[in-house]
Amino acid sequence: MLRVTTRFDRPDPALVDQLGGYSAATVHEAQGRLGALDSTIKPIDPTMSVCGPAFTVRCAPRDNIMLQVAIAHARPGDVIVVSAGQYAEAGSFGDVLANACVAKGLGGLVTDTGVRDTQELRKLGFPVFSYGVSMKGTVKETVGPMAEPVLIGGEIVRPGDVVRADADGVVVVRREDLKDVIAKSQARVDAEDAYIAAYRAGKSVIEVSRLAAVLEAKGLVIDE
C-alpha cells in the first residue's frame, strides 16, 4: 500500500497574482538566475501563460494514472507539475484531461513528458508546458508519490512553490522567497525601463551599461 497526501501549504494568492505580473525571464534573473526549468519544456502555444502554486506528482514513463489522481485532488489555481523521467514519446495528457482541469479551475500543466491533441488544447486555452508532443498512448498501472518534491527540468519543485511560465519557459520560486523575488522583479523592471528611456534619449548602450572601462580593461580597441 502506498499512502499519499494532498495536504501542503500554499502561498498567499495575492502574492501569486503579483508574481504573475512579471515575465518568467524577469523572475529568473531577479532571483539570481535560479529556478529555470530546462528550456526543452515549452508551451504548446506561445500565448500561454500561468502563475500558480505547484501541485506535484511523479509518474512512471508512458503511464498517466497518477496524473489523473493529481487532477482529481488539485485545487483551483494549482499548476500540476509532472515528473515522468523526461520521456517525450508518450501522449500522457490531451484534450479530455484538459477539459477536466478547466472544469475544476486548475491553473495549468507543466510536464517533462509528451502531450497530444494540441490543436484542441490550443482552442481550449488551458496552459500546457511540455517536453514534447507525441500521439502515443499511455497505460494506467504504476502508482507513485504525489504532493512531494519532484525533479523536473533539472530543478527540484516542491508542492506549494510557485510556478511562473510563459512563452520563454518555466521558472519556479520557493514559497518562502516569494515576497523577496517580487520586490527584486519590480526593481529589475524599473532598471530596464530606465535603460530604455536612456536609449531613447540618445545615449549608447556602452554608456548606459557602463561598459567603456570594462572593454578598455579587456584590451578592445575600436577604429571608427
RAMOGI-V103589 format. One record per pair of residues at least 12 apart in sequence whose C-alpha atoms are under 10 Angstrom apart, sorted by the first residue. I is the first residue (numbers start at 1). J is the second residue. D is the distance in whole Angstrom. If there is no record, write none. Layout:
I	J	D
I	J	D
//
This chain:
1	143	10
2	143	8
2	144	7
2	145	8
3	143	10
3	144	9
3	145	8
3	146	9
4	143	10
4	144	8
4	145	6
4	146	6
4	147	8
4	148	9
5	73	10
5	145	9
5	146	7
5	147	6
5	148	8
6	55	9
6	56	10
6	70	9
6	73	7
6	74	8
6	75	10
6	146	7
6	147	6
6	148	9
6	159	9
7	73	10
7	74	10
7	146	10
7	147	7
7	148	10
7	159	9
7	160	10
8	55	9
8	147	7
8	148	9
8	158	10
8	159	7
8	160	7
9	53	9
9	159	8
9	160	6
9	161	9
9	175	9
10	52	9
10	53	6
10	54	9
10	55	9
10	78	9
10	159	8
10	160	5
10	161	8
10	162	9
10	175	8
11	52	9
11	53	7
11	54	10
11	160	6
11	161	8
11	162	8
11	174	10
11	175	6
11	176	8
11	178	8
12	53	10
12	175	9
12	178	9
12	179	10
13	52	8
13	53	9
13	77	9
15	52	10
15	162	10
15	175	10
15	178	7
15	179	7
15	182	8
16	51	7
16	52	6
16	53	8
16	77	10
16	162	7
16	163	9
16	164	9
16	175	10
16	178	8
16	179	9
16	182	9
17	51	7
17	52	8
18	51	9
18	178	10
18	179	9
18	182	7
18	183	10
18	186	10
19	51	7
19	52	9
19	162	9
19	163	9
19	164	8
19	173	9
19	178	8
19	179	9
19	181	8
19	182	6
19	183	9
19	185	8
19	186	9
20	49	9
20	50	7
20	51	5
20	52	8
20	162	10
20	163	9
20	164	7
20	165	9
20	166	10
20	182	9
21	51	9
21	164	10
21	182	9
21	185	9
21	186	9
22	51	10
22	164	9
22	166	10
22	182	8
22	185	7
22	186	8
22	188	10
22	189	8
23	49	9
23	51	10
23	164	8
23	165	8
23	166	7
23	167	9
23	168	8
23	169	10
23	170	10
23	171	10
23	185	9
23	189	10
24	36	8
24	49	9
24	50	10
24	51	9
24	163	9
24	164	6
24	165	6
24	166	6
24	167	8
24	168	7
24	169	7
24	170	6
24	171	6
24	172	9
24	185	10
25	164	9
25	165	9
25	166	9
25	167	10
25	168	7
25	169	8
25	170	9
25	171	8
25	185	10
26	171	10
26	181	10
26	182	10
26	184	9
26	185	6
26	186	9
26	188	7
26	189	8
27	164	8
27	165	10
27	170	10
27	171	7
27	172	9
27	173	8
27	181	7
27	182	8
27	184	8
27	185	6
27	186	9
27	188	9
28	164	9
28	170	9
28	171	6
28	172	8
28	173	9
28	181	9
28	185	9
29	181	10
29	184	9
29	185	8
29	188	8
30	180	9
30	181	6
30	182	8
30	183	9
30	184	5
30	185	5
30	186	9
30	187	8
30	188	7
30	189	9
31	173	8
31	177	9
31	178	10
31	180	8
31	181	6
31	182	9
31	183	10
31	184	7
31	185	8
32	181	9
32	184	10
33	171	10
34	155	9
34	171	8
34	172	8
34	173	9
35	153	10
35	154	9
35	155	7
35	156	9
35	157	9
35	163	9
35	164	10
35	170	8
35	171	5
35	172	5
35	173	6
35	174	9
36	153	8
36	154	8
36	155	7
36	163	10
36	164	10
36	165	10
36	169	8
36	170	6
36	171	4
36	172	6
36	173	9
37	112	10
37	151	10
37	152	7
37	153	5
37	154	6
37	155	6
37	156	9
37	157	10
37	165	10
37	169	7
37	170	6
37	171	6
37	172	8
38	112	9
38	131	9
38	152	8
38	153	4
38	154	6
38	155	8
38	169	8
38	170	8
38	171	9
39	131	9
39	153	8
39	154	10
39	168	8
39	169	6
39	170	8
40	86	10
40	112	9
40	129	10
40	130	8
40	131	6
40	132	8
40	153	8
40	169	8
40	170	10
41	86	10
41	110	8
41	111	7
41	112	7
41	113	9
41	114	10
41	128	10
41	129	6
41	130	5
41	131	4
41	132	7
41	152	9
41	153	7
41	165	10
41	168	10
41	169	7
41	170	7
42	110	9
42	111	9
42	112	10
42	128	8
42	129	5
42	130	6
42	131	7
42	132	8
42	165	9
42	166	8
42	167	7
42	168	7
42	169	5
42	170	7
43	109	10
43	110	9
43	127	7
43	128	6
43	129	4
43	130	6
43	131	9
43	132	9
43	165	8
43	166	7
43	167	6
43	168	8
43	169	7
43	170	9
44	115	9
44	116	10
44	118	7
44	119	9
44	121	8
44	122	7
44	126	10
44	127	8
44	128	6
44	129	6
44	130	7
44	131	10
44	132	9
44	133	8
44	167	9
45	118	9
45	119	9
45	121	9
45	122	6
45	123	10
45	125	9
45	126	10
45	127	8
45	128	8
45	129	9
45	166	9
45	167	8
46	122	10
46	127	10
46	129	10
46	166	7
46	167	5
46	168	8
46	169	9
47	122	9
47	125	9
47	127	9
47	166	7
47	167	6
48	108	9
48	122	9
48	125	7
48	126	8
48	127	5
48	128	7
48	129	9
48	165	8
48	166	6
48	167	7
49	107	9
49	108	9
49	125	10
49	126	9
49	127	6
49	128	9
49	129	9
49	164	8
49	165	6
49	166	4
49	167	7
49	168	10
49	169	9
49	170	10
50	77	9
50	78	10
50	79	8
50	107	6
50	108	6
50	109	9
50	110	10
50	126	9
50	127	7
50	128	9
50	129	10
50	163	8
50	164	6
50	165	5
50	166	7
50	170	9
51	77	8
51	78	9
51	79	8
51	107	7
51	108	8
51	127	10
51	162	7
51	163	5
51	164	4
51	165	6
51	166	9
51	170	10
51	171	10
51	172	10
52	76	10
52	77	6
52	78	6
52	79	6
52	80	9
52	106	9
52	107	6
52	108	8
52	160	9
52	161	8
52	162	5
52	163	5
52	164	7
52	165	9
52	172	10
53	75	10
53	76	10
53	77	7
53	78	5
53	79	6
53	80	9
53	81	10
53	107	9
53	158	9
53	159	7
53	160	5
53	161	6
53	162	4
53	163	6
53	164	9
53	172	9
53	173	9
53	174	10
53	175	8
54	74	9
54	77	9
54	78	6
54	79	5
54	80	6
54	81	6
54	82	10
54	107	10
54	108	10
54	109	9
54	110	9
54	147	9
54	149	10
54	157	8
54	158	7
54	159	5
54	160	5
54	161	6
54	162	6
54	163	6
54	164	10
54	172	9
54	173	10
54	175	10
55	70	7
55	71	9
55	73	9
55	74	7
55	75	9
55	77	10
55	78	6
55	79	6
55	80	5
55	81	6
55	82	9
55	109	9
55	110	10
55	146	8
55	147	6
55	148	9
55	149	10
55	157	9
55	158	8
55	159	5
55	160	7
55	161	9
55	162	10
55	163	10
56	70	8
56	74	9
56	78	10
56	79	8
56	80	6
56	81	5
56	82	6
56	83	8
56	110	10
56	111	10
56	145	9
56	146	6
56	147	5
56	148	6
56	149	7
56	150	7
56	151	10
56	152	10
56	157	7
56	158	7
56	159	6
56	160	9
56	161	10
57	69	9
57	70	7
57	71	10
57	80	7
57	81	6
57	82	5
57	83	6
57	84	9
57	111	10
57	144	8
57	145	6
57	146	4
57	147	6
57	148	7
57	149	8
57	150	7
57	151	10
57	158	10
57	159	9
58	70	10
58	81	8
58	82	6
58	83	5
58	84	6
58	85	9
58	111	10
58	142	10
58	143	9
58	144	6
58	145	6
58	146	6
58	147	9
58	148	9
58	149	9
58	150	7
58	151	9
58	152	10
59	82	7
59	83	6
59	84	5
59	85	8
59	92	10
59	111	10
59	113	10
59	140	10
59	141	10
59	142	7
59	143	7
59	144	6
59	145	8
59	146	9
60	82	10
60	83	8
60	84	5
60	85	7
60	87	9
60	139	10
60	140	9
60	141	9
60	142	6
60	143	8
60	144	8
61	83	9
61	84	5
61	85	6
61	86	8
61	87	6
61	88	9
61	89	9
61	90	8
61	92	9
61	112	10
61	113	8
61	114	10
61	138	8
61	139	9
61	142	9
62	84	8
62	85	10
62	87	8
62	88	9
62	89	8
62	90	5
62	91	8
62	92	7
62	113	8
62	114	9
62	136	8
62	137	7
62	138	5
62	139	6
62	140	9
62	141	10
62	142	10
63	84	8
63	90	8
63	91	9
63	92	7
63	137	9
63	138	5
63	139	5
63	140	5
63	141	7
63	142	7
63	143	9
64	82	10
64	84	9
64	90	9
64	91	9
64	92	6
64	93	8
64	137	10
64	138	6
64	139	7
64	140	6
64	141	8
64	142	8
64	143	9
65	92	9
65	138	9
65	139	7
65	140	5
65	141	7
65	142	7
65	143	7
65	144	9
66	82	9
66	140	8
66	141	9
66	142	8
66	143	6
66	144	7
66	145	8
66	146	8
67	80	8
67	81	9
67	82	7
67	83	10
67	84	10
67	92	8
67	93	8
67	97	9
67	111	10
67	140	10
67	143	10
67	144	10
67	146	9
68	92	10
68	93	9
68	97	8
68	100	9
68	101	10
68	140	9
69	143	9
69	146	9
70	82	9
70	146	7
70	147	9
71	97	8
71	98	9
71	100	8
71	101	6
71	104	8
71	106	8
71	109	10
72	100	8
72	101	9
72	104	8
73	104	10
73	146	10
74	101	9
74	104	8
74	105	9
74	106	7
74	107	10
74	147	10
75	101	10
75	104	7
75	105	8
75	106	6
75	107	9
76	101	9
76	102	9
76	103	9
76	104	6
76	105	5
76	106	5
76	107	7
76	108	10
77	101	10
77	104	9
77	105	6
77	106	5
77	107	4
77	108	8
78	101	10
78	104	10
78	105	8
78	106	5
78	107	5
78	108	7
78	109	9
78	159	10
78	160	9
78	162	9
78	163	9
79	101	10
79	106	7
79	107	5
79	108	5
79	109	5
79	110	7
79	127	9
79	128	10
79	159	10
79	160	10
79	161	10
79	162	9
79	163	7
79	164	9
80	101	9
80	106	8
80	107	8
80	108	6
80	109	5
80	110	6
80	111	8
80	128	10
80	147	10
80	159	10
80	163	10
81	108	9
81	109	6
81	110	5
81	111	6
81	112	9
81	129	10
81	146	10
81	147	10
81	150	8
81	151	10
81	152	8
81	157	8
81	158	9
81	159	9
81	163	9
82	109	8
82	110	6
82	111	5
82	112	7
82	113	8
82	130	9
82	146	9
82	150	8
82	151	9
82	152	8
82	157	10
83	110	9
83	111	6
83	112	6
83	113	8
83	149	10
83	150	6
83	151	6
83	152	5
83	153	9
83	157	10
84	111	7
84	112	6
84	113	6
84	114	10
84	150	10
84	151	9
84	152	8
85	111	10
85	112	7
85	113	7
85	151	9
85	152	8
85	153	9
86	111	8
86	112	5
86	113	5
86	114	9
86	130	10
86	131	7
86	132	9
86	151	10
86	152	8
86	153	8
86	154	10
87	111	10
87	112	7
87	113	5
87	114	7
87	131	8
87	132	8
88	111	10
88	112	7
88	113	5
88	114	5
88	115	8
88	130	9
88	131	6
88	132	5
88	133	7
88	134	7
88	136	10
89	113	7
89	114	6
89	115	9
89	131	10
89	132	8
89	133	8
89	134	6
89	135	8
89	136	7
89	137	9
89	138	10
90	113	7
90	114	5
90	115	7
90	116	8
90	132	9
90	133	8
90	134	5
90	135	7
90	136	5
90	137	6
90	138	6
90	139	10
91	113	8
91	114	5
91	115	4
91	116	5
91	117	8
91	132	9
91	133	7
91	134	5
91	135	5
91	136	5
91	137	6
91	138	7
92	111	9
92	113	7
92	114	6
92	115	5
92	116	7
92	133	10
92	134	8
92	135	9
92	136	8
92	137	7
92	138	6
92	139	9
93	109	9
93	111	9
93	113	9
93	114	7
93	115	5
93	116	6
93	117	8
93	118	10
93	121	10
93	128	9
93	130	10
93	133	10
93	134	10
93	135	10
93	137	9
93	138	9
94	114	10
94	115	6
94	116	5
94	117	5
94	118	7
94	119	10
94	120	8
94	121	7
94	128	10
94	135	9
95	115	9
95	116	8
95	117	6
95	118	8
95	119	9
95	120	6
95	121	6
95	122	9
95	123	10
95	124	8
95	126	9
96	117	9
96	120	9
96	121	9
97	121	10
98	117	10
98	120	9
98	121	7
98	124	8
98	125	9
98	126	7
98	127	9
98	128	9
99	121	9
99	124	8
99	126	8
101	126	8
102	124	9
102	125	9
102	126	7
102	127	10
105	126	10
106	126	9
106	127	10
107	126	8
107	127	7
107	128	9
108	125	10
108	126	6
108	127	5
108	128	6
108	129	8
108	163	10
108	165	9
109	126	8
109	127	6
109	128	5
109	129	6
109	130	8
109	163	10
109	165	10
110	127	9
110	128	6
110	129	5
110	130	6
110	131	9
110	152	9
110	163	9
110	165	9
110	170	8
111	128	8
111	129	6
111	130	5
111	131	6
111	132	9
111	152	8
111	153	9
112	129	8
112	130	6
112	131	5
112	132	8
112	151	10
112	152	6
112	153	7
113	129	10
113	130	6
113	131	5
113	132	6
113	133	8
113	134	9
113	152	10
114	129	9
114	130	6
114	131	6
114	132	5
114	133	5
114	134	5
114	135	8
114	136	9
115	128	9
115	129	9
115	130	7
115	131	8
115	132	7
115	133	5
115	134	6
115	135	7
115	136	9
115	137	10
116	130	10
116	132	9
116	133	6
116	134	6
116	135	5
116	136	8
116	137	9
117	133	9
117	134	9
117	135	8
118	133	8
118	134	9
118	135	10
127	165	9
127	166	9
128	165	9
128	166	10
129	165	8
129	166	9
129	167	9
129	169	8
129	170	8
130	169	10
131	153	9
146	159	9
147	159	5
147	160	9
148	160	10
149	161	10
153	170	9
153	171	10
155	171	9
155	172	8
156	172	9
156	174	10
157	171	10
157	172	7
157	173	9
157	174	8
158	172	9
158	173	10
158	174	8
158	175	9
159	174	10
159	175	9
160	173	10
160	174	8
160	175	6
160	176	10
161	173	6
161	174	5
161	175	5
161	176	8
161	177	9
161	178	9
162	174	6
162	175	6
162	176	10
162	177	10
162	178	8
163	175	10
194	208	9
195	208	7
195	209	8
196	208	9
//
